[in-house]
């Protein structure tokens, strides 16, 4: 996906908006993977939270991100079971 229409920097926060470091530590950005796989909202959030767990500067929040991923996965499973 092209990033040619990125948001303009506002008071030095461009990297936090366009390419946050907690999503760019691998060879591709998480958003590019999610878009390529065309994942449903719930599953995309699972991947997002797992990928950023422990990488936002405060490693004590790692479990919070993992619990968020778990919450979205559980919610998706419950939704699928109702169908």
Residue pairs with C-beta under 8 A, 6 or more apart in sequence:
1 31
1 32
1 35
3 18
3 19
6 14
6 17
6 18
7 14
7 17
7 18
8 14
9 17
10 17
15 21
19 29
21 55
22 52
22 55
22 56
22 57
23 29
23 30
23 31
23 48
23 51
23 52
25 55
26 51
30 47
30 48
30 51
30 52
33 47
34 44
34 47
34 48
39 47
40 76
42 72
42 73
42 75
42 76
42 79
43 72
43 73
43 76
45 68
45 69
45 72
46 69
46 72
46 73
46 76
47 69
48 69
49 65
49 66
49 68
49 69
49 72
50 65
50 66
50 69
52 65
53 62
53 65
53 66
53 69
54 61
54 62
54 65
56 65
